[in-house]
Amino acid sequence: MTRRLILLRHGQTNYNASFRMQGQLDTELSELGVQQAHAVGRALAPRRPWTIISSDLQRAHETARALAEEVGLEVRTDARLRETHLGDWQGMSHSEVDTRWPGARGRWRCSPRWAPPEGESRVDVAHRTREVVDELVDREPEWSEHPAVLVAHGGAIAALTAALLELPVDQYPMFNGLGNTCWVQLSAHPRPDPSWGETAAPEVAPTTDGARDLLWRLDQWNAGVPLEAS
């Protein structure tokens, strides 16, 4: 049985538009972001998702509600799907961070174990977001090709995708640049019998036996729908 999972990034905020660091600040969608949310809701509705789980930050929750309205579902929230906590950087522009901490943003992008001052690393985010998926696998044994949709944030989705694919931590930075209301699709399949060949231990291991029996594969990265085509 194949399980489908869609990880959807929220619509645009004014922080996105002005290149400011949001992290876990609870910002709302811009006017364009609201339009994007409804466009992606219409685009994903034909996939007939069976559940929608959102970060509790309003920019993600508002995006999730736009899809929920199209398919007649309620949105569940989970704080573990929040964006990376950026510590002292939250609320600052990219240029302000670069002036105060020269080279730090580059290090953060390239070093998954490194965290902004008083913030989280990408590995930290991978652990907490992966728990949500593992619990969903164990709670819903009949989950099949109709997708579960998790609505979250660019950094959180990148970390979660890398964790589900069991990448070595030093390869986590390959996932970047997810656009507003763009999504990632993954599919889970039974893990091959270890006797078929050597398998490396994952850097971020599944937390439950049921989840450990699955092997996730990447179907789509940064998929989206043009707003003018909605």
SEVEX-867623 format. One line per field, with one value per residue: residue number from 1; residue in one letter; x, y, z of N, C-alpha, C, O in turn. Coordinates in pm, whole numbers. Example, Ala and Ser with C-alpha at 12.3 -4.5 7.8 and 13.67 -1.06 7.14 Angstrom:
i <- 1	2 $
aa <- a	s $
n_X <- 1319	1285 $
n_Y <- -569	-225 $
n_Z <- 780	708 $
ca_X <- 1230	1367 $
ca_Y <- -450	-106 $
ca_Z <- 780	714 $
c_X <- 1320	1290 $
c_Y <- -330	3 $
c_Z <- 780	787 $
o_X <- 1424	1341 $
o_Y <- -332	114 $
o_Z <- 846	804 $
This chain:
i <- 1	2	3	4	5	6	7	8	9	10	11	12	13	14	15	16	17	18	19	20	21	22	23	24	25	26	27	28	29	30	31	32	33	34	35	36	37	38	39	40	41	42	43	44	45	46	47	48	49	50	51	52	53	54	55	56	57	58	59	60	61	62	63	64	65	66	67	68	69	70	71	72	73	74	75	76	77	78	79	80	81	82	83	84	85	86	87	88	89	90	91	92	93	94	95	96	97	98	99	100	101	102	103	104	105	106	107	108	109	110	111	112	113	114	115	116	117	118	119	120	121	122	123	124	125	126	127	128	129	130	131	132	133	134	135	136	137	138	139	140	141	142	143	144	145	146	147	148	149	150	151	152	153	154	155	156	157	158	159	160	161	162	163	164	165	166	167	168	169	170	171	172	173	174	175	176	177	178	179	180	181	182	183	184	185	186	187	188	189	190	191	192	193	194	195	196	197	198	199	200	201	202	203	204	205	206	207	208	209	210	211	212	213	214	215	216	217	218	219	220	221	222	223	224	225	226	227	228	229	230 $
aa <- m	t	r	r	l	i	l	l	r	h	g	q	t	n	y	n	a	s	f	r	m	q	g	q	l	d	t	e	l	s	e	l	g	v	q	q	a	h	a	v	g	r	a	l	a	p	r	r	p	w	t	i	i	s	s	d	l	q	r	a	h	e	t	a	r	a	l	a	e	e	v	g	l	e	v	r	t	d	a	r	l	r	e	t	h	l	g	d	w	q	g	m	s	h	s	e	v	d	t	r	w	p	g	a	r	g	r	w	r	c	s	p	r	w	a	p	p	e	g	e	s	r	v	d	v	a	h	r	t	r	e	v	v	d	e	l	v	d	r	e	p	e	w	s	e	h	p	a	v	l	v	a	h	g	g	a	i	a	a	l	t	a	a	l	l	e	l	p	v	d	q	y	p	m	f	n	g	l	g	n	t	c	w	v	q	l	s	a	h	p	r	p	d	p	s	w	g	e	t	a	a	p	e	v	a	p	t	t	d	g	a	r	d	l	l	w	r	l	d	q	w	n	a	g	v	p	l	e	a	s $
n_X <- 84	58	134	44	184	153	333	277	361	291	101	215	358	384	634	777	772	929	1174	1234	1316	1113	1071	934	758	426	294	65	-109	-34	-218	-176	-92	-328	-479	-313	-341	-609	-602	-425	-568	-788	-648	-540	-759	-886	-725	-829	-768	-747	-700	-604	-343	-205	58	39	73	-56	-29	16	-208	-421	-378	-416	-689	-807	-778	-918	-1180	-1245	-1261	-1418	-1323	-1205	-945	-667	-439	-88	173	429	481	563	762	1124	1271	1415	1553	1752	1746	1488	1245	1425	1576	1728	1962	2015	2075	2305	2477	2513	2591	2819	2846	2703	2445	2500	2647	2448	2270	2421	2507	2360	2351	2403	2284	2098	2170	2025	1835	1698	1846	1858	1849	1726	1468	1399	1371	1144	938	931	826	552	468	539	372	126	133	124	-120	-311	-373	-503	-445	-395	-353	-486	-398	-247	-229	6	42	277	593	865	1137	1086	957	1161	1349	1198	1146	1407	1460	1260	1343	1571	1827	2183	2295	2464	2378	2137	2110	2052	1785	1609	1461	1176	878	618	306	379	440	551	559	552	589	517	644	650	937	1223	1325	1593	1773	1805	2010	2270	2174	2190	2198	1953	2003	1820	1617	1310	1045	877	772	594	625	891	889	847	956	1036	981	1070	841	764	903	874	644	369	101	35	-76	-233	-348	-539 $
n_Y <- -120	218	525	864	1184	1527	1820	2139	2472	2783	3076	3394	3637	3970	3987	3794	3924	4145	4047	3969	3806	3563	3327	3197	3403	3527	3587	3723	3639	3819	4035	3926	3674	3564	3533	3348	3130	3051	2985	2765	2594	2532	2402	2173	2039	1843	1622	1500	1506	1341	1424	1727	1889	2148	2381	2580	2850	3154	3218	2977	2833	2978	2937	2660	2648	2749	2540	2344	2440	2388	2112	2023	1960	1962	2156	2039	2142	2156	2230	2143	2162	2415	2689	2703	2812	3118	3256	3521	3643	3679	3881	4054	4204	4050	4188	4325	4115	4020	4234	4247	3987	3884	3663	3464	3383	3239	3027	2909	2822	2623	2445	2207	2142	2370	2653	2964	3238	3162	3009	2741	2450	2302	2027	1997	2086	1894	1664	1724	1773	1535	1359	1412	1304	1033	958	991	792	560	594	583	329	268	464	572	622	865	1184	1282	1609	1833	2150	2393	2549	2700	2637	2439	2243	2175	2061	1847	1698	1613	1454	1252	1127	1017	1125	1174	1399	1606	1648	1774	2052	2052	2086	2363	2687	2672	2781	3024	2880	2659	2307	1991	1656	1334	979	682	358	2	-96	-240	-581	-627	-827	-810	-639	-413	-163	172	316	554	910	1062	888	702	714	516	170	106	325	289	81	180	322	630	818	1076	1248	1496	1825	2158	2205	2373	2611	2847	3170	3322	3129	3012 $
n_Z <- 0	-91	57	29	71	113	147	217	161	324	211	72	293	432	544	395	148	197	263	530	840	957	1116	1406	1452	1457	1189	943	635	334	104	-150	-64	42	-192	-319	-145	-179	-448	-453	-294	-458	-658	-535	-435	-610	-561	-343	-51	268	521	687	829	1014	1085	1381	1349	1218	943	814	901	794	523	515	581	351	167	309	301	39	27	231	491	833	986	1155	1407	1479	1680	1639	1372	1325	1192	1175	1474	1491	1680	1791	1547	1456	1308	1195	903	614	545	783	958	828	862	1138	1208	1032	762	894	812	581	689	844	645	525	721	885	1157	1292	1469	1471	1698	2006	1877	1668	1519	1187	1211	1461	1392	1204	1364	1528	1345	1200	1385	1375	1131	1163	1376	1253	1057	1220	1347	1149	983	744	565	239	-111	-141	-40	273	393	502	627	632	671	485	574	767	613	433	609	712	480	409	634	613	381	473	449	476	727	640	386	397	323	49	-6	-63	-115	-152	-288	-203	-127	-274	-310	-174	-271	-137	-133	45	84	141	323	171	218	440	372	105	46	158	392	491	818	913	957	1101	1274	1230	1475	1558	1535	1322	1145	1085	914	665	354	235	-63	-293	-482	-594	-595	-497	-645	-802	-869	-1120	-1031	-1203	-1354	-1206 $
ca_X <- 0	134	80	85	196	182	381	239	406	190	105	307	335	461	773	835	787	1033	1297	1258	1324	993	1083	807	669	295	255	-53	-92	-57	-330	-137	-89	-466	-512	-237	-398	-732	-565	-369	-678	-861	-560	-517	-885	-913	-648	-914	-697	-834	-675	-522	-282	-135	123	-57	98	-175	-6	-5	-346	-510	-359	-481	-834	-852	-792	-1022	-1309	-1269	-1282	-1509	-1254	-1157	-800	-606	-312	18	281	555	498	606	890	1245	1285	1537	1618	1777	1728	1348	1203	1531	1591	1850	2079	2045	2145	2438	2560	2546	2658	2871	2868	2628	2334	2558	2679	2321	2216	2506	2545	2231	2358	2430	2161	2112	2174	1900	1739	1702	1915	1773	1832	1622	1339	1373	1324	1008	840	923	736	413	442	546	250	15	145	79	-259	-401	-323	-570	-399	-355	-302	-539	-290	-250	-167	60	66	383	681	972	1247	1036	931	1290	1406	1116	1170	1537	1448	1182	1426	1682	1953	2286	2270	2539	2309	2011	2095	2012	1647	1593	1394	1036	800	491	200	431	431	634	484	629	512	578	630	713	1082	1273	1386	1738	1853	1828	2130	2305	2102	2255	2112	1918	2053	1706	1545	1169	1029	786	796	518	689	1020	868	822	1062	976	1041	1031	769	764	959	845	532	279	8	41	-194	-317	-415	-632 $
ca_Y <- 0	342	643	991	1294	1658	1922	2264	2595	2889	3187	3506	3737	4093	3956	3731	4022	4244	3974	3971	3674	3543	3224	3164	3519	3486	3684	3686	3644	3943	4025	3826	3544	3513	3486	3225	3022	3002	2921	2632	2511	2480	2312	2047	1974	1719	1510	1445	1476	1287	1501	1847	1926	2273	2460	2668	2990	3189	3220	2839	2791	3043	2865	2530	2666	2769	2407	2273	2486	2326	1967	1993	1902	2049	2165	2014	2215	2091	2328	2085	2199	2555	2720	2708	2928	3187	3322	3665	3694	3695	4019	4131	4184	3977	4278	4353	3998	4014	4339	4216	3855	3860	3524	3367	3325	3137	2910	2847	2753	2510	2360	2173	2131	2503	2728	3106	3264	3134	2948	2599	2401	2227	1893	2011	2096	1764	1570	1750	1758	1393	1294	1429	1207	897	933	979	658	458	615	567	217	261	574	518	716	999	1236	1367	1738	1909	2288	2439	2662	2657	2571	2318	2144	2128	1972	1726	1620	1548	1350	1141	1058	959	1175	1214	1537	1705	1670	1844	2181	2043	2130	2504	2763	2636	2903	3037	2788	2544	2188	1873	1531	1214	856	584	221	-92	-99	-369	-673	-599	-932	-779	-559	-330	-36	259	366	694	1009	1095	761	702	697	406	53	114	422	235	-17	250	393	746	859	1210	1254	1633	1931	2294	2206	2485	2650	2992	3237	3369	3015	2951 $
ca_Z <- 0	-101	125	-31	165	53	240	150	227	335	116	97	397	408	579	277	41	232	298	674	901	1037	1217	1471	1466	1407	1086	865	490	262	10	-249	2	51	-326	-343	-64	-242	-575	-429	-244	-574	-733	-464	-399	-684	-506	-236	74	372	644	673	956	992	1189	1449	1314	1139	798	768	929	697	397	531	579	213	110	383	251	-91	37	340	606	940	996	1285	1420	1556	1695	1592	1232	1314	1126	1257	1563	1447	1793	1786	1411	1421	1288	1129	759	576	551	924	1011	768	920	1278	1214	896	722	973	737	493	770	882	528	485	834	947	1303	1346	1494	1501	1843	2078	1787	1641	1400	1095	1267	1563	1324	1143	1466	1578	1236	1165	1482	1331	1024	1218	1454	1159	999	1315	1387	1035	903	615	481	109	-211	-118	44	391	362	614	584	722	638	396	644	831	510	383	710	719	358	423	736	561	282	547	396	571	769	562	258	417	254	-92	-18	-33	-219	-174	-306	-131	-172	-348	-227	-192	-258	-111	-122	134	37	235	314	123	313	451	312	-35	30	273	406	590	925	889	1051	1187	1266	1268	1618	1590	1453	1199	1057	1045	808	539	285	167	-190	-336	-610	-646	-510	-544	-739	-772	-973	-1144	-979	-1311	-1416	-1111 $
c_X <- 88	61	133	84	229	220	368	291	295	205	197	262	412	606	843	868	900	1161	1334	1247	1204	1014	946	725	537	241	135	-22	-111	-179	-299	-137	-227	-509	-440	-298	-523	-702	-511	-475	-757	-777	-545	-646	-913	-831	-722	-834	-794	-810	-586	-474	-193	-51	19	-30	-3	-150	-24	-151	-444	-499	-429	-633	-887	-868	-908	-1161	-1345	-1308	-1370	-1447	-1229	-1004	-758	-474	-216	137	416	581	538	739	1004	1242	1419	1600	1631	1755	1582	1310	1304	1529	1719	1973	2115	2118	2288	2532	2604	2622	2712	2898	2781	2513	2384	2592	2552	2262	2292	2535	2419	2234	2381	2300	2191	2117	2036	1794	1760	1789	1816	1750	1727	1483	1301	1317	1178	903	823	830	591	378	442	420	129	16	87	-68	-357	-351	-386	-533	-345	-316	-368	-448	-335	-177	-122	95	163	463	802	1084	1205	1013	1062	1354	1330	1139	1302	1532	1372	1261	1551	1818	2056	2270	2345	2478	2176	2000	2057	1867	1634	1507	1251	952	675	382	250	436	533	542	581	535	590	543	690	864	1128	1333	1536	1825	1880	1954	2154	2221	2168	2154	2080	1974	1944	1612	1398	1152	939	812	722	583	822	1007	851	949	998	1055	987	966	778	830	927	741	437	186	20	-88	-288	-394	-522	-777 $
c_Y <- 125	454	767	1099	1421	1754	2057	2384	2699	2993	3299	3591	3863	4074	3889	3836	4121	4178	3991	3830	3654	3443	3191	3287	3485	3588	3631	3695	3786	3927	3923	3686	3482	3460	3355	3107	2965	2935	2781	2539	2450	2379	2176	1972	1847	1599	1440	1408	1429	1354	1619	1885	2047	2312	2551	2816	3031	3189	3080	2798	2853	2976	2730	2543	2684	2634	2333	2313	2418	2179	1927	1924	2008	2048	2134	2090	2136	2187	2274	2115	2346	2568	2710	2831	2992	3271	3471	3725	3728	3843	4105	4106	4105	4066	4313	4236	3993	4119	4303	4085	3822	3711	3422	3305	3218	3011	2834	2768	2623	2410	2323	2161	2266	2580	2876	3126	3250	3067	2798	2568	2328	2084	1894	2009	1962	1665	1597	1735	1612	1318	1302	1324	1065	863	915	841	553	470	579	454	206	376	519	632	853	1063	1292	1495	1803	2048	2351	2551	2610	2582	2441	2208	2089	2029	1840	1638	1545	1433	1229	1061	995	999	1190	1362	1638	1730	1743	1975	2172	2089	2274	2567	2722	2764	2905	2958	2686	2424	2083	1752	1417	1095	757	443	128	-96	-236	-453	-646	-706	-908	-698	-476	-204	44	303	512	786	1049	977	780	666	580	291	62	209	367	134	48	316	506	780	996	1203	1392	1725	2065	2296	2320	2511	2801	3058	3277	3255	2955	2981 $
c_Z <- 0	-28	56	77	89	165	170	229	223	225	161	216	362	447	462	171	69	282	445	730	993	1150	1274	1508	1398	1310	1006	716	438	171	-98	-188	15	-86	-358	-269	-129	-376	-552	-369	-357	-652	-667	-430	-478	-637	-391	-111	181	507	611	812	930	1112	1254	1423	1206	989	738	787	831	561	401	523	437	142	177	334	119	-79	155	459	712	940	1139	1291	1507	1560	1650	1445	1215	1239	1226	1347	1532	1558	1775	1648	1379	1416	1216	979	733	591	694	989	958	825	1062	1293	1075	872	793	894	642	569	808	766	500	596	913	1099	1371	1359	1510	1653	1907	1991	1772	1520	1309	1146	1378	1499	1261	1244	1504	1468	1197	1261	1436	1227	1079	1298	1362	1093	1093	1350	1275	945	765	521	350	16	-204	-13	178	354	493	563	683	657	561	465	707	728	453	480	716	596	366	524	684	459	343	489	507	603	684	424	274	339	108	-112	30	-141	-250	-180	-221	-202	-274	-253	-267	-182	-237	-107	-37	87	141	214	265	235	319	387	165	-58	153	274	516	695	900	996	1150	1178	1296	1415	1656	1494	1320	1100	1006	932	671	486	204	41	-229	-473	-674	-544	-575	-654	-701	-888	-995	-1100	-1091	-1380	-1327	-1149 $
o_X <- 181	-58	252	-6	323	148	441	267	215	306	250	143	496	694	958	976	959	1248	1448	1178	1194	981	853	631	535	152	108	80	-191	-237	-385	-178	-241	-570	-499	-306	-541	-769	-546	-471	-791	-831	-539	-642	-960	-864	-681	-833	-910	-893	-504	-554	-115	-85	-76	-105	-33	-244	-73	-209	-540	-599	-494	-699	-998	-963	-986	-1251	-1463	-1380	-1394	-1509	-1232	-942	-807	-405	-255	194	508	693	544	816	983	1213	1524	1691	1533	1747	1556	1339	1273	1487	1806	2076	2233	2212	2382	2653	2719	2708	2654	2965	2783	2486	2318	2570	2548	2210	2233	2582	2376	2130	2379	2214	2299	2072	1942	1676	1830	1804	1704	1643	1646	1393	1184	1224	1098	792	712	763	515	272	354	368	41	-89	10	-134	-473	-294	-330	-584	-260	-252	-312	-424	-446	-72	-203	170	134	405	837	1123	1278	1046	1073	1406	1391	1149	1309	1593	1413	1246	1628	1910	2019	2234	2292	2520	2109	1892	2032	1830	1647	1484	1208	956	630	367	171	435	592	457	680	416	712	428	772	913	1078	1385	1602	1940	1965	2002	2069	2198	2197	2037	2171	1991	1971	1533	1362	1236	927	866	779	595	861	1104	842	1036	916	1178	871	1028	797	815	950	747	427	191	16	-197	-410	-489	-588	-869 $
o_Y <- 137	476	777	1105	1423	1768	2085	2395	2703	2998	3298	3613	3862	4138	3923	3836	4174	4246	4022	3745	3720	3470	3160	3277	3422	3667	3511	3753	3864	3819	3843	3591	3361	3353	3264	2996	2843	2838	2688	2418	2332	2282	2074	1852	1750	1485	1332	1292	1471	1342	1614	1910	2048	2280	2593	2901	2953	3163	3066	2734	2788	2961	2689	2457	2640	2616	2266	2228	2394	2126	1808	1838	2128	1950	2195	2102	2062	2221	2351	2096	2395	2472	2710	2941	2929	3350	3540	3847	3800	3920	4218	4000	4094	4022	4329	4257	3966	4096	4326	4073	3738	3644	3304	3186	3116	2900	2711	2658	2525	2300	2400	2170	2275	2573	2911	3039	3319	3068	2735	2651	2296	2027	1801	1941	1923	1591	1504	1690	1570	1224	1207	1261	986	752	833	781	467	370	548	481	141	384	430	728	950	1004	1342	1489	1826	2061	2361	2640	2492	2474	2342	2092	1969	1926	1734	1516	1426	1328	1115	939	929	918	1216	1441	1746	1822	1772	2007	2275	2128	2302	2507	2736	2845	2801	2968	2632	2440	2086	1747	1403	1109	748	414	170	-99	-338	-400	-642	-679	-974	-690	-469	-143	-9	324	589	746	1068	968	864	595	548	311	31	176	397	106	-22	360	480	771	1028	1158	1403	1707	2083	2378	2357	2443	2877	3009	3268	3277	2858	2938 $
o_Z <- 80	-48	26	162	8	264	74	350	130	155	272	236	272	390	431	113	-25	338	480	674	1097	1265	1200	1586	1292	1343	1003	676	490	163	-135	-253	1	-94	-416	-323	-133	-412	-625	-392	-354	-706	-736	-400	-420	-670	-348	-69	184	598	520	902	835	1227	1189	1472	1115	913	626	699	789	491	305	464	405	65	110	327	91	-164	175	522	684	898	1234	1189	1597	1456	1625	1398	1103	1225	1347	1301	1546	1531	1748	1634	1282	1508	1178	934	819	643	726	1066	1033	836	1099	1379	1006	950	756	909	623	520	804	786	455	568	1000	1163	1494	1271	1558	1727	1867	2026	1852	1431	1350	1125	1387	1546	1263	1212	1510	1495	1163	1219	1455	1233	1046	1287	1390	1074	1050	1379	1302	839	677	410	349	59	-255	92	192	289	583	466	802	595	570	419	703	753	428	439	725	609	333	503	707	451	273	480	622	516	658	353	174	291	46	-223	149	-245	-365	-87	-172	-324	-352	-131	-375	-94	-310	-80	-45	54	222	101	312	333	215	351	105	-172	243	169	623	663	870	1111	1269	1084	1378	1472	1774	1386	1216	982	893	862	570	561	115	38	-201	-569	-796	-423	-695	-746	-585	-991	-898	-1129	-1077	-1454	-1365	-1080 $
